[in-house]
Amino acid sequence: MSCGGHDNSETDCDDVLLKIYEYLDGEMGEVDCEKIRQHLEECQPCLKEYDVDQALKALVRRSCRCETAPEALRTQIMARITTVTVTTRVERTE
Ligand SMILES: [Zn+2]
């Protein structure tokens, strides 16, 4: 199974945290998206680091320059974050 031993270092934590907003925003390609998702499933520090509240604020700031986010956008973002969290929990149960 292990030919190079580099399978897991392909996506490192800094990379994930940098791209997390793109990921949440849905701007990322499927391949990259999958990499982030997999990393978050396996890396607890990243999950903690990626604070939901911060991600939400950053996204809102990027998506519109006003201080309050439109309700629809909020809902969309929260749904996405929930999906990530739920998926992670399910995967980790095993
Ligand atoms: Zn990590």
PDB file of the backbone (N, CA, C, O) and the ligand in Angstrom, with CONECT records:
HET     ZN  A 101       1
ATOM      1  N   MET A   1       0.813  -1.209   0.000  1.00  0.00           N
ATOM      2  CA  MET A   1       0.000   0.000   0.000  1.00  0.00           C
ATOM      3  C   MET A   1       0.848   1.261   0.000  1.00  0.00           C
ATOM      4  O   MET A   1       0.547   2.229  -0.699  1.00  0.00           O
ATOM      5  N   SER A   2       1.930   1.236   0.807  1.00  0.00           N
ATOM      6  CA  SER A   2       2.745   2.447   0.884  1.00  0.00           C
ATOM      7  C   SER A   2       3.896   2.382  -0.102  1.00  0.00           C
ATOM      8  O   SER A   2       4.836   1.604   0.057  1.00  0.00           O
ATOM      9  N   CYS A   3       3.798   3.215  -1.117  1.00  0.00           N
ATOM     10  CA  CYS A   3       4.854   3.213  -2.119  1.00  0.00           C
ATOM     11  C   CYS A   3       5.794   4.388  -1.885  1.00  0.00           C
ATOM     12  O   CYS A   3       7.011   4.252  -2.017  1.00  0.00           O
ATOM     13  N   GLY A   4       5.233   5.534  -1.539  1.00  0.00           N
ATOM     14  CA  GLY A   4       6.081   6.705  -1.316  1.00  0.00           C
ATOM     15  C   GLY A   4       6.006   7.205   0.113  1.00  0.00           C
ATOM     16  O   GLY A   4       6.958   7.783   0.637  1.00  0.00           O
ATOM     17  N   GLY A   5       4.875   6.976   0.725  1.00  0.00           N
ATOM     18  CA  GLY A   5       4.675   7.457   2.075  1.00  0.00           C
ATOM     19  C   GLY A   5       4.338   8.933   2.129  1.00  0.00           C
ATOM     20  O   GLY A   5       4.342   9.551   3.194  1.00  0.00           O
ATOM     21  N   HIS A   6       4.047   9.484   0.969  1.00  0.00           N
ATOM     22  CA  HIS A   6       3.769  10.913   0.928  1.00  0.00           C
ATOM     23  C   HIS A   6       2.291  11.220   0.686  1.00  0.00           C
ATOM     24  O   HIS A   6       1.915  12.363   0.427  1.00  0.00           O
ATOM     25  N   ASP A   7       1.488  10.215   0.771  1.00  0.00           N
ATOM     26  CA  ASP A   7       0.075  10.379   0.458  1.00  0.00           C
ATOM     27  C   ASP A   7      -0.606  11.465   1.278  1.00  0.00           C
ATOM     28  O   ASP A   7      -1.420  12.227   0.756  1.00  0.00           O
ATOM     29  N   ASN A   8      -0.274  11.535   2.555  1.00  0.00           N
ATOM     30  CA  ASN A   8      -1.002  12.445   3.429  1.00  0.00           C
ATOM     31  C   ASN A   8      -0.427  13.847   3.498  1.00  0.00           C
ATOM     32  O   ASN A   8      -1.083  14.769   3.980  1.00  0.00           O
ATOM     33  N   SER A   9       0.792  14.009   3.020  1.00  0.00           N
ATOM     34  CA  SER A   9       1.387  15.334   3.121  1.00  0.00           C
ATOM     35  C   SER A   9       1.070  16.193   1.893  1.00  0.00           C
ATOM     36  O   SER A   9       1.571  17.308   1.748  1.00  0.00           O
ATOM     37  N   GLU A  10       0.240  15.651   1.029  1.00  0.00           N
ATOM     38  CA  GLU A  10      -0.108  16.397  -0.173  1.00  0.00           C
ATOM     39  C   GLU A  10      -0.860  17.687   0.177  1.00  0.00           C
ATOM     40  O   GLU A  10      -0.626  18.744  -0.409  1.00  0.00           O
ATOM     41  N   THR A  11      -1.744  17.567   1.125  1.00  0.00           N
ATOM     42  CA  THR A  11      -2.474  18.736   1.590  1.00  0.00           C
ATOM     43  C   THR A  11      -2.015  19.047   3.007  1.00  0.00           C
ATOM     44  O   THR A  11      -2.257  18.260   3.922  1.00  0.00           O
ATOM     45  N   ASP A  12      -1.361  20.179   3.198  1.00  0.00           N
ATOM     46  CA  ASP A  12      -0.971  20.468   4.564  1.00  0.00           C
ATOM     47  C   ASP A  12      -1.911  21.486   5.202  1.00  0.00           C
ATOM     48  O   ASP A  12      -2.740  22.109   4.538  1.00  0.00           O
ATOM     49  N   CYS A  13      -1.749  21.628   6.515  1.00  0.00           N
ATOM     50  CA  CYS A  13      -2.728  22.387   7.297  1.00  0.00           C
ATOM     51  C   CYS A  13      -2.825  23.840   6.838  1.00  0.00           C
ATOM     52  O   CYS A  13      -3.926  24.381   6.726  1.00  0.00           O
ATOM     53  N   ASP A  14      -1.708  24.463   6.576  1.00  0.00           N
ATOM     54  CA  ASP A  14      -1.728  25.859   6.144  1.00  0.00           C
ATOM     55  C   ASP A  14      -2.530  26.016   4.867  1.00  0.00           C
ATOM     56  O   ASP A  14      -3.311  26.954   4.702  1.00  0.00           O
ATOM     57  N   ASP A  15      -2.312  25.075   3.980  1.00  0.00           N
ATOM     58  CA  ASP A  15      -2.986  25.093   2.703  1.00  0.00           C
ATOM     59  C   ASP A  15      -4.494  24.986   2.889  1.00  0.00           C
ATOM     60  O   ASP A  15      -5.274  25.703   2.262  1.00  0.00           O
ATOM     61  N   VAL A  16      -4.874  24.080   3.761  1.00  0.00           N
ATOM     62  CA  VAL A  16      -6.293  23.861   4.018  1.00  0.00           C
ATOM     63  C   VAL A  16      -6.938  25.116   4.589  1.00  0.00           C
ATOM     64  O   VAL A  16      -8.007  25.539   4.148  1.00  0.00           O
ATOM     65  N   LEU A  17      -6.270  25.702   5.577  1.00  0.00           N
ATOM     66  CA  LEU A  17      -6.869  26.869   6.234  1.00  0.00           C
ATOM     67  C   LEU A  17      -6.933  28.069   5.302  1.00  0.00           C
ATOM     68  O   LEU A  17      -7.819  28.915   5.423  1.00  0.00           O
ATOM     69  N   LEU A  18      -5.999  28.135   4.383  1.00  0.00           N
ATOM     70  CA  LEU A  18      -6.024  29.213   3.399  1.00  0.00           C
ATOM     71  C   LEU A  18      -7.184  29.058   2.422  1.00  0.00           C
ATOM     72  O   LEU A  18      -7.775  30.029   1.950  1.00  0.00           O
ATOM     73  N   LYS A  19      -7.476  27.807   2.144  1.00  0.00           N
ATOM     74  CA  LYS A  19      -8.469  27.540   1.099  1.00  0.00           C
ATOM     75  C   LYS A  19      -9.867  27.278   1.647  1.00  0.00           C
ATOM     76  O   LYS A  19     -10.825  27.095   0.897  1.00  0.00           O
ATOM     77  N   ILE A  20      -9.955  27.267   2.965  1.00  0.00           N
ATOM     78  CA  ILE A  20     -11.226  26.881   3.574  1.00  0.00           C
ATOM     79  C   ILE A  20     -12.368  27.792   3.146  1.00  0.00           C
ATOM     80  O   ILE A  20     -13.510  27.352   3.017  1.00  0.00           O
ATOM     81  N   TYR A  21     -12.053  29.052   2.928  1.00  0.00           N
ATOM     82  CA  TYR A  21     -13.114  29.992   2.549  1.00  0.00           C
ATOM     83  C   TYR A  21     -13.588  29.733   1.126  1.00  0.00           C
ATOM     84  O   TYR A  21     -14.779  29.806   0.820  1.00  0.00           O
ATOM     85  N   GLU A  22     -12.633  29.433   0.278  1.00  0.00           N
ATOM     86  CA  GLU A  22     -13.006  29.057  -1.085  1.00  0.00           C
ATOM     87  C   GLU A  22     -13.879  27.808  -1.067  1.00  0.00           C
ATOM     88  O   GLU A  22     -14.863  27.682  -1.795  1.00  0.00           O
ATOM     89  N   TYR A  23     -13.470  26.905  -0.207  1.00  0.00           N
ATOM     90  CA  TYR A  23     -14.205  25.645  -0.075  1.00  0.00           C
ATOM     91  C   TYR A  23     -15.640  25.902   0.367  1.00  0.00           C
ATOM     92  O   TYR A  23     -16.593  25.387  -0.218  1.00  0.00           O
ATOM     93  N   LEU A  24     -15.768  26.712   1.414  1.00  0.00           N
ATOM     94  CA  LEU A  24     -17.104  27.023   1.934  1.00  0.00           C
ATOM     95  C   LEU A  24     -17.913  27.822   0.937  1.00  0.00           C
ATOM     96  O   LEU A  24     -19.138  27.725   0.872  1.00  0.00           O
ATOM     97  N   ASP A  25     -17.204  28.603   0.172  1.00  0.00           N
ATOM     98  CA  ASP A  25     -17.851  29.482  -0.792  1.00  0.00           C
ATOM     99  C   ASP A  25     -18.316  28.733  -2.034  1.00  0.00           C
ATOM    100  O   ASP A  25     -19.095  29.252  -2.834  1.00  0.00           O
ATOM    101  N   GLY A  26     -17.833  27.519  -2.183  1.00  0.00           N
ATOM    102  CA  GLY A  26     -18.209  26.729  -3.335  1.00  0.00           C
ATOM    103  C   GLY A  26     -17.474  27.143  -4.592  1.00  0.00           C
ATOM    104  O   GLY A  26     -17.894  26.831  -5.706  1.00  0.00           O
ATOM    105  N   GLU A  27     -16.349  27.863  -4.397  1.00  0.00           N
ATOM    106  CA  GLU A  27     -15.595  28.354  -5.556  1.00  0.00           C
ATOM    107  C   GLU A  27     -14.553  27.339  -6.018  1.00  0.00           C
ATOM    108  O   GLU A  27     -13.896  27.515  -7.044  1.00  0.00           O
ATOM    109  N   MET A  28     -14.425  26.297  -5.248  1.00  0.00           N
ATOM    110  CA  MET A  28     -13.333  25.368  -5.477  1.00  0.00           C
ATOM    111  C   MET A  28     -13.734  24.242  -6.419  1.00  0.00           C
ATOM    112  O   MET A  28     -14.892  23.825  -6.459  1.00  0.00           O
ATOM    113  N   GLY A  29     -12.768  23.768  -7.164  1.00  0.00           N
ATOM    114  CA  GLY A  29     -13.027  22.636  -8.047  1.00  0.00           C
ATOM    115  C   GLY A  29     -13.254  21.369  -7.243  1.00  0.00           C
ATOM    116  O   GLY A  29     -12.897  21.299  -6.067  1.00  0.00           O
ATOM    117  N   GLU A  30     -13.845  20.376  -7.874  1.00  0.00           N
ATOM    118  CA  GLU A  30     -14.214  19.158  -7.145  1.00  0.00           C
ATOM    119  C   GLU A  30     -13.024  18.446  -6.535  1.00  0.00           C
ATOM    120  O   GLU A  30     -13.112  17.920  -5.425  1.00  0.00           O
ATOM    121  N   VAL A  31     -11.915  18.426  -7.250  1.00  0.00           N
ATOM    122  CA  VAL A  31     -10.735  17.714  -6.761  1.00  0.00           C
ATOM    123  C   VAL A  31     -10.183  18.378  -5.514  1.00  0.00           C
ATOM    124  O   VAL A  31      -9.910  17.712  -4.515  1.00  0.00           O
ATOM    125  N   ASP A  32     -10.018  19.705  -5.573  1.00  0.00           N
ATOM    126  CA  ASP A  32      -9.517  20.442  -4.417  1.00  0.00           C
ATOM    127  C   ASP A  32     -10.479  20.337  -3.253  1.00  0.00           C
ATOM    128  O   ASP A  32     -10.071  20.189  -2.100  1.00  0.00           O
ATOM    129  N   CYS A  33     -11.737  20.414  -3.564  1.00  0.00           N
ATOM    130  CA  CYS A  33     -12.791  20.330  -2.569  1.00  0.00           C
ATOM    131  C   CYS A  33     -12.669  19.021  -1.797  1.00  0.00           C
ATOM    132  O   CYS A  33     -12.765  18.993  -0.570  1.00  0.00           O
ATOM    133  N   GLU A  34     -12.463  17.975  -2.520  1.00  0.00           N
ATOM    134  CA  GLU A  34     -12.344  16.653  -1.919  1.00  0.00           C
ATOM    135  C   GLU A  34     -11.105  16.571  -1.023  1.00  0.00           C
ATOM    136  O   GLU A  34     -11.136  15.945   0.036  1.00  0.00           O
ATOM    137  N   LYS A  35     -10.034  17.198  -1.451  1.00  0.00           N
ATOM    138  CA  LYS A  35      -8.799  17.212  -0.657  1.00  0.00           C
ATOM    139  C   LYS A  35      -9.032  17.888   0.685  1.00  0.00           C
ATOM    140  O   LYS A  35      -8.625  17.380   1.730  1.00  0.00           O
ATOM    141  N   ILE A  36      -9.691  19.040   0.641  1.00  0.00           N
ATOM    142  CA  ILE A  36      -9.975  19.778   1.872  1.00  0.00           C
ATOM    143  C   ILE A  36     -10.870  18.946   2.782  1.00  0.00           C
ATOM    144  O   ILE A  36     -10.629  18.830   3.984  1.00  0.00           O
ATOM    145  N   ARG A  37     -11.885  18.381   2.193  1.00  0.00           N
ATOM    146  CA  ARG A  37     -12.842  17.597   2.965  1.00  0.00           C
ATOM    147  C   ARG A  37     -12.132  16.430   3.657  1.00  0.00           C
ATOM    148  O   ARG A  37     -12.338  16.167   4.841  1.00  0.00           O
ATOM    149  N   GLN A  38     -11.313  15.757   2.903  1.00  0.00           N
ATOM    150  CA  GLN A  38     -10.583  14.619   3.460  1.00  0.00           C
ATOM    151  C   GLN A  38      -9.651  15.051   4.571  1.00  0.00           C
ATOM    152  O   GLN A  38      -9.540  14.383   5.599  1.00  0.00           O
ATOM    153  N   HIS A  39      -8.983  16.170   4.359  1.00  0.00           N
ATOM    154  CA  HIS A  39      -8.050  16.651   5.374  1.00  0.00           C
ATOM    155  C   HIS A  39      -8.792  16.977   6.667  1.00  0.00           C
ATOM    156  O   HIS A  39      -8.332  16.638   7.758  1.00  0.00           O
ATOM    157  N   LEU A  40      -9.927  17.630   6.539  1.00  0.00           N
ATOM    158  CA  LEU A  40     -10.703  18.001   7.722  1.00  0.00           C
ATOM    159  C   LEU A  40     -11.216  16.771   8.459  1.00  0.00           C
ATOM    160  O   LEU A  40     -11.390  16.790   9.678  1.00  0.00           O
ATOM    161  N   GLU A  41     -11.449  15.725   7.720  1.00  0.00           N
ATOM    162  CA  GLU A  41     -11.908  14.494   8.349  1.00  0.00           C
ATOM    163  C   GLU A  41     -10.804  13.859   9.180  1.00  0.00           C
ATOM    164  O   GLU A  41     -11.063  13.207  10.192  1.00  0.00           O
ATOM    165  N   GLU A  42      -9.587  14.057   8.740  1.00  0.00           N
ATOM    166  CA  GLU A  42      -8.474  13.366   9.392  1.00  0.00           C
ATOM    167  C   GLU A  42      -7.715  14.244  10.363  1.00  0.00           C
ATOM    168  O   GLU A  42      -6.966  13.742  11.201  1.00  0.00           O
ATOM    169  N   CYS A  43      -7.900  15.559  10.261  1.00  0.00           N
ATOM    170  CA  CYS A  43      -7.057  16.469  11.025  1.00  0.00           C
ATOM    171  C   CYS A  43      -7.895  17.284  12.019  1.00  0.00           C
ATOM    172  O   CYS A  43      -8.540  18.265  11.650  1.00  0.00           O
ATOM    173  N   GLN A  44      -7.872  16.867  13.255  1.00  0.00           N
ATOM    174  CA  GLN A  44      -8.644  17.569  14.280  1.00  0.00           C
ATOM    175  C   GLN A  44      -8.185  19.007  14.515  1.00  0.00           C
ATOM    176  O   GLN A  44      -9.028  19.897  14.629  1.00  0.00           O
ATOM    177  N   PRO A  45      -6.892  19.263  14.591  1.00  0.00           N
ATOM    178  CA  PRO A  45      -6.436  20.649  14.787  1.00  0.00           C
ATOM    179  C   PRO A  45      -7.017  21.597  13.757  1.00  0.00           C
ATOM    180  O   PRO A  45      -7.390  22.724  14.084  1.00  0.00           O
ATOM    181  N   CYS A  46      -7.095  21.150  12.527  1.00  0.00           N
ATOM    182  CA  CYS A  46      -7.642  22.003  11.477  1.00  0.00           C
ATOM    183  C   CYS A  46      -9.123  22.269  11.710  1.00  0.00           C
ATOM    184  O   CYS A  46      -9.600  23.387  11.515  1.00  0.00           O
ATOM    185  N   LEU A  47      -9.824  21.263  12.115  1.00  0.00           N
ATOM    186  CA  LEU A  47     -11.249  21.441  12.380  1.00  0.00           C
ATOM    187  C   LEU A  47     -11.468  22.473  13.469  1.00  0.00           C
ATOM    188  O   LEU A  47     -12.385  23.289  13.385  1.00  0.00           O
ATOM    189  N   LYS A  48     -10.624  22.435  14.494  1.00  0.00           N
ATOM    190  CA  LYS A  48     -10.747  23.400  15.584  1.00  0.00           C
ATOM    191  C   LYS A  48     -10.321  24.788  15.133  1.00  0.00           C
ATOM    192  O   LYS A  48     -10.937  25.799  15.473  1.00  0.00           O
ATOM    193  N   GLU A  49      -9.260  24.799  14.366  1.00  0.00           N
ATOM    194  CA  GLU A  49      -8.704  26.061  13.897  1.00  0.00           C
ATOM    195  C   GLU A  49      -9.715  26.806  13.022  1.00  0.00           C
ATOM    196  O   GLU A  49      -9.866  28.027  13.069  1.00  0.00           O
ATOM    197  N   TYR A  50     -10.366  26.013  12.251  1.00  0.00           N
ATOM    198  CA  TYR A  50     -11.344  26.584  11.340  1.00  0.00           C
ATOM    199  C   TYR A  50     -12.630  26.803  12.113  1.00  0.00           C
ATOM    200  O   TYR A  50     -13.545  25.979  12.114  1.00  0.00           O
ATOM    201  N   ASP A  51     -12.655  27.931  12.759  1.00  0.00           N
ATOM    202  CA  ASP A  51     -13.765  28.304  13.612  1.00  0.00           C
ATOM    203  C   ASP A  51     -14.955  28.711  12.750  1.00  0.00           C
ATOM    204  O   ASP A  51     -14.845  29.563  11.868  1.00  0.00           O
ATOM    205  N   VAL A  52     -16.064  28.098  13.021  1.00  0.00           N
ATOM    206  CA  VAL A  52     -17.256  28.312  12.189  1.00  0.00           C
ATOM    207  C   VAL A  52     -17.649  29.785  12.145  1.00  0.00           C
ATOM    208  O   VAL A  52     -18.003  30.326  11.097  1.00  0.00           O
ATOM    209  N   ASP A  53     -17.577  30.408  13.304  1.00  0.00           N
ATOM    210  CA  ASP A  53     -17.991  31.801  13.378  1.00  0.00           C
ATOM    211  C   ASP A  53     -17.094  32.696  12.538  1.00  0.00           C
ATOM    212  O   ASP A  53     -17.560  33.593  11.835  1.00  0.00           O
ATOM    213  N   GLN A  54     -15.819  32.436  12.625  1.00  0.00           N
ATOM    214  CA  GLN A  54     -14.858  33.225  11.845  1.00  0.00           C
ATOM    215  C   GLN A  54     -15.057  33.024  10.356  1.00  0.00           C
ATOM    216  O   GLN A  54     -15.032  33.969   9.567  1.00  0.00           O
ATOM    217  N   ALA A  55     -15.252  31.786  10.000  1.00  0.00           N
ATOM    218  CA  ALA A  55     -15.454  31.473   8.590  1.00  0.00           C
ATOM    219  C   ALA A  55     -16.676  32.204   8.066  1.00  0.00           C
ATOM    220  O   ALA A  55     -16.674  32.748   6.962  1.00  0.00           O
ATOM    221  N   LEU A  56     -17.708  32.205   8.875  1.00  0.00           N
ATOM    222  CA  LEU A  56     -18.942  32.864   8.486  1.00  0.00           C
ATOM    223  C   LEU A  56     -18.714  34.359   8.284  1.00  0.00           C
ATOM    224  O   LEU A  56     -19.140  34.935   7.283  1.00  0.00           O
ATOM    225  N   LYS A  57     -18.044  34.969   9.237  1.00  0.00           N
ATOM    226  CA  LYS A  57     -17.792  36.406   9.150  1.00  0.00           C
ATOM    227  C   LYS A  57     -16.950  36.757   7.922  1.00  0.00           C
ATOM    228  O   LYS A  57     -17.246  37.707   7.198  1.00  0.00           O
ATOM    229  N   ALA A  58     -15.920  35.986   7.711  1.00  0.00           N
ATOM    230  CA  ALA A  58     -15.033  36.248   6.578  1.00  0.00           C
ATOM    231  C   ALA A  58     -15.780  36.113   5.262  1.00  0.00           C
ATOM    232  O   ALA A  58     -15.611  36.912   4.341  1.00  0.00           O
ATOM    233  N   LEU A  59     -16.599  35.092   5.200  1.00  0.00           N
ATOM    234  CA  LEU A  59     -17.363  34.854   3.986  1.00  0.00           C
ATOM    235  C   LEU A  59     -18.330  35.983   3.719  1.00  0.00           C
ATOM    236  O   LEU A  59     -18.457  36.467   2.595  1.00  0.00           O
ATOM    237  N   VAL A  60     -19.007  36.394   4.771  1.00  0.00           N
ATOM    238  CA  VAL A  60     -19.978  37.478   4.643  1.00  0.00           C
ATOM    239  C   VAL A  60     -19.278  38.747   4.180  1.00  0.00           C
ATOM    240  O   VAL A  60     -19.779  39.472   3.320  1.00  0.00           O
ATOM    241  N   ARG A  61     -18.120  39.003   4.762  1.00  0.00           N
ATOM    242  CA  ARG A  61     -17.381  40.207   4.404  1.00  0.00           C
ATOM    243  C   ARG A  61     -16.982  40.183   2.933  1.00  0.00           C
ATOM    244  O   ARG A  61     -17.023  41.194   2.232  1.00  0.00           O
ATOM    245  N   ARG A  62     -16.592  38.984   2.493  1.00  0.00           N
ATOM    246  CA  ARG A  62     -16.171  38.862   1.100  1.00  0.00           C
ATOM    247  C   ARG A  62     -17.329  38.947   0.139  1.00  0.00           C
ATOM    248  O   ARG A  62     -17.215  39.521  -0.944  1.00  0.00           O
ATOM    249  N   SER A  63     -18.453  38.367   0.545  1.00  0.00           N
ATOM    250  CA  SER A  63     -19.583  38.266  -0.375  1.00  0.00           C
ATOM    251  C   SER A  63     -20.292  39.598  -0.547  1.00  0.00           C
ATOM    252  O   SER A  63     -20.747  39.921  -1.644  1.00  0.00           O
ATOM    253  N   CYS A  64     -20.388  40.359   0.506  1.00  0.00           N
ATOM    254  CA  CYS A  64     -20.982  41.686   0.376  1.00  0.00           C
ATOM    255  C   CYS A  64     -20.338  42.615   1.392  1.00  0.00           C
ATOM    256  O   CYS A  64     -19.930  42.186   2.471  1.00  0.00           O
ATOM    257  N   ARG A  65     -20.253  43.862   1.045  1.00  0.00           N
ATOM    258  CA  ARG A  65     -19.472  44.759   1.886  1.00  0.00           C
ATOM    259  C   ARG A  65     -20.273  45.372   3.028  1.00  0.00           C
ATOM    260  O   ARG A  65     -19.729  46.072   3.882  1.00  0.00           O
ATOM    261  N   CYS A  66     -21.543  45.103   3.028  1.00  0.00           N
ATOM    262  CA  CYS A  66     -22.343  45.605   4.136  1.00  0.00           C
ATOM    263  C   CYS A  66     -22.124  44.724   5.374  1.00  0.00           C
ATOM    264  O   CYS A  66     -21.568  43.630   5.274  1.00  0.00           O
ATOM    265  N   GLU A  67     -22.560  45.203   6.520  1.00  0.00           N
ATOM    266  CA  GLU A  67     -22.245  44.489   7.761  1.00  0.00           C
ATOM    267  C   GLU A  67     -23.170  43.320   8.026  1.00  0.00           C
ATOM    268  O   GLU A  67     -22.773  42.338   8.652  1.00  0.00           O
ATOM    269  N   THR A  68     -24.383  43.419   7.559  1.00  0.00           N
ATOM    270  CA  THR A  68     -25.316  42.320   7.787  1.00  0.00           C
ATOM    271  C   THR A  68     -25.465  41.484   6.533  1.00  0.00           C
ATOM    272  O   THR A  68     -25.606  42.005   5.427  1.00  0.00           O
ATOM    273  N   ALA A  69     -25.431  40.196   6.727  1.00  0.00           N
ATOM    274  CA  ALA A  69     -25.551  39.294   5.592  1.00  0.00           C
ATOM    275  C   ALA A  69     -27.017  39.074   5.256  1.00  0.00           C
ATOM    276  O   ALA A  69     -27.873  39.021   6.139  1.00  0.00           O
ATOM    277  N   PRO A  70     -27.284  38.949   3.983  1.00  0.00           N
ATOM    278  CA  PRO A  70     -28.652  38.596   3.589  1.00  0.00           C
ATOM    279  C   PRO A  70     -29.015  37.239   4.176  1.00  0.00           C
ATOM    280  O   PRO A  70     -28.170  36.348   4.270  1.00  0.00           O
ATOM    281  N   GLU A  71     -30.249  37.089   4.561  1.00  0.00           N
ATOM    282  CA  GLU A  71     -30.688  35.862   5.229  1.00  0.00           C
ATOM    283  C   GLU A  71     -30.374  34.618   4.398  1.00  0.00           C
ATOM    284  O   GLU A  71     -29.943  33.595   4.928  1.00  0.00           O
ATOM    285  N   ALA A  72     -30.595  34.724   3.106  1.00  0.00           N
ATOM    286  CA  ALA A  72     -30.384  33.574   2.228  1.00  0.00           C
ATOM    287  C   ALA A  72     -28.923  33.124   2.249  1.00  0.00           C
ATOM    288  O   ALA A  72     -28.625  31.931   2.283  1.00  0.00           O
ATOM    289  N   LEU A  73     -28.017  34.112   2.228  1.00  0.00           N
ATOM    290  CA  LEU A  73     -26.598  33.787   2.224  1.00  0.00           C
ATOM    291  C   LEU A  73     -26.196  33.110   3.531  1.00  0.00           C
ATOM    292  O   LEU A  73     -25.462  32.122   3.537  1.00  0.00           O
ATOM    293  N   ARG A  74     -26.685  33.656   4.619  1.00  0.00           N
ATOM    294  CA  ARG A  74     -26.411  33.071   5.940  1.00  0.00           C
ATOM    295  C   ARG A  74     -26.822  31.612   5.975  1.00  0.00           C
ATOM    296  O   ARG A  74     -26.056  30.739   6.381  1.00  0.00           O
ATOM    297  N   THR A  75     -28.057  31.368   5.538  1.00  0.00           N
ATOM    298  CA  THR A  75     -28.602  30.020   5.566  1.00  0.00           C
ATOM    299  C   THR A  75     -27.746  29.083   4.724  1.00  0.00           C
ATOM    300  O   THR A  75     -27.452  27.955   5.119  1.00  0.00           O
ATOM    301  N   GLN A  76     -27.357  29.576   3.565  1.00  0.00           N
ATOM    302  CA  GLN A  76     -26.560  28.778   2.646  1.00  0.00           C
ATOM    303  C   GLN A  76     -25.230  28.393   3.284  1.00  0.00           C
ATOM    304  O   GLN A  76     -24.800  27.242   3.225  1.00  0.00           O
ATOM    305  N   ILE A  77     -24.595  29.384   3.889  1.00  0.00           N
ATOM    306  CA  ILE A  77     -23.292  29.150   4.513  1.00  0.00           C
ATOM    307  C   ILE A  77     -23.420  28.177   5.677  1.00  0.00           C
ATOM    308  O   ILE A  77     -22.626  27.246   5.809  1.00  0.00           O
ATOM    309  N   MET A  78     -24.407  28.394   6.505  1.00  0.00           N
ATOM    310  CA  MET A  78     -24.596  27.521   7.660  1.00  0.00           C
ATOM    311  C   MET A  78     -24.879  26.090   7.227  1.00  0.00           C
ATOM    312  O   MET A  78     -24.394  25.141   7.843  1.00  0.00           O
ATOM    313  N   ALA A  79     -25.656  25.939   6.179  1.00  0.00           N
ATOM    314  CA  ALA A  79     -25.964  24.608   5.673  1.00  0.00           C
ATOM    315  C   ALA A  79     -24.690  23.911   5.225  1.00  0.00           C
ATOM    316  O   ALA A  79     -24.503  22.720   5.474  1.00  0.00           O
ATOM    317  N   ARG A  80     -23.824  24.651   4.571  1.00  0.00           N
ATOM    318  CA  ARG A  80     -22.568  24.102   4.073  1.00  0.00           C
ATOM    319  C   ARG A  80     -21.678  23.665   5.232  1.00  0.00           C
ATOM    320  O   ARG A  80     -21.108  22.575   5.215  1.00  0.00           O
ATOM    321  N   ILE A  81     -21.568  24.523   6.230  1.00  0.00           N
ATOM    322  CA  ILE A  81     -20.740  24.217   7.387  1.00  0.00           C
ATOM    323  C   ILE A  81     -21.292  23.006   8.119  1.00  0.00           C
ATOM    324  O   ILE A  81     -20.537  22.131   8.543  1.00  0.00           O
ATOM    325  N   THR A  82     -22.594  22.958   8.266  1.00  0.00           N
ATOM    326  CA  THR A  82     -23.228  21.830   8.938  1.00  0.00           C
ATOM    327  C   THR A  82     -22.919  20.539   8.198  1.00  0.00           C
ATOM    328  O   THR A  82     -22.644  19.512   8.818  1.00  0.00           O
ATOM    329  N   THR A  83     -22.962  20.591   6.885  1.00  0.00           N
ATOM    330  CA  THR A  83     -22.669  19.410   6.090  1.00  0.00           C
ATOM    331  C   THR A  83     -21.266  18.912   6.383  1.00  0.00           C
ATOM    332  O   THR A  83     -21.057  17.712   6.565  1.00  0.00           O
ATOM    333  N   VAL A  84     -20.305  19.821   6.428  1.00  0.00           N
ATOM    334  CA  VAL A  84     -18.921  19.454   6.710  1.00  0.00           C
ATOM    335  C   VAL A  84     -18.827  18.794   8.069  1.00  0.00           C
ATOM    336  O   VAL A  84     -18.211  17.738   8.212  1.00  0.00           O
ATOM    337  N   THR A  85     -19.440  19.417   9.074  1.00  0.00           N
ATOM    338  CA  THR A  85     -19.374  18.900  10.433  1.00  0.00           C
ATOM    339  C   THR A  85     -20.022  17.532  10.534  1.00  0.00           C
ATOM    340  O   THR A  85     -19.449  16.613  11.118  1.00  0.00           O
ATOM    341  N   VAL A  86     -21.194  17.394   9.979  1.00  0.00           N
ATOM    342  CA  VAL A  86     -21.912  16.130  10.051  1.00  0.00           C
ATOM    343  C   VAL A  86     -21.121  15.034   9.352  1.00  0.00           C
ATOM    344  O   VAL A  86     -20.959  13.937   9.887  1.00  0.00           O
ATOM    345  N   THR A  87     -20.637  15.333   8.166  1.00  0.00           N
ATOM    346  CA  THR A  87     -19.856  14.349   7.417  1.00  0.00           C
ATOM    347  C   THR A  87     -18.667  13.891   8.237  1.00  0.00           C
ATOM    348  O   THR A  87     -18.376  12.697   8.309  1.00  0.00           O
ATOM    349  N   THR A  88     -17.982  14.837   8.853  1.00  0.00           N
ATOM    350  CA  THR A  88     -16.817  14.509   9.650  1.00  0.00           C
ATOM    351  C   THR A  88     -17.197  13.594  10.799  1.00  0.00           C
ATOM    352  O   THR A  88     -16.515  12.603  11.063  1.00  0.00           O
ATOM    353  N   ARG A  89     -18.265  13.917  11.471  1.00  0.00           N
ATOM    354  CA  ARG A  89     -18.695  13.099  12.605  1.00  0.00           C
ATOM    355  C   ARG A  89     -19.017  11.687  12.185  1.00  0.00           C
ATOM    356  O   ARG A  89     -18.616  10.727  12.842  1.00  0.00           O
ATOM    357  N   VAL A  90     -19.736  11.559  11.097  1.00  0.00           N
ATOM    358  CA  VAL A  90     -20.125  10.245  10.622  1.00  0.00           C
ATOM    359  C   VAL A  90     -18.883   9.427  10.288  1.00  0.00           C
ATOM    360  O   VAL A  90     -18.766   8.263  10.672  1.00  0.00           O
ATOM    361  N   GLU A  91     -17.967  10.050   9.571  1.00  0.00           N
ATOM    362  CA  GLU A  91     -16.762   9.343   9.152  1.00  0.00           C
ATOM    363  C   GLU A  91     -15.930   8.915  10.355  1.00  0.00           C
ATOM    364  O   GLU A  91     -15.322   7.845  10.351  1.00  0.00           O
ATOM    365  N   ARG A  92     -15.907   9.761  11.387  1.00  0.00           N
ATOM    366  CA  ARG A  92     -15.030   9.484  12.521  1.00  0.00           C
ATOM    367  C   ARG A  92     -15.634   8.453  13.481  1.00  0.00           C
ATOM    368  O   ARG A  92     -14.920   7.900  14.317  1.00  0.00           O
ATOM    369  N   THR A  93     -16.909   8.196  13.373  1.00  0.00           N
ATOM    370  CA  THR A  93     -17.556   7.245  14.256  1.00  0.00           C
ATOM    371  C   THR A  93     -16.979   5.847  14.059  1.00  0.00           C
ATOM    372  O   THR A  93     -16.889   5.058  14.999  1.00  0.00           O
ATOM    373  N   GLU A  94     -16.601   5.564  12.851  1.00  0.00           N
ATOM    374  CA  GLU A  94     -16.139   4.218  12.535  1.00  0.00           C
ATOM    375  C   GLU A  94     -14.809   3.864  13.161  1.00  0.00           C
ATOM    376  O   GLU A  94     -14.311   2.755  12.969  1.00  0.00           O
TER     377      GLU A  94
HETATM  378 ZN    ZN A 101      -4.629  19.989   9.271  1.00  0.00          ZN2+
END
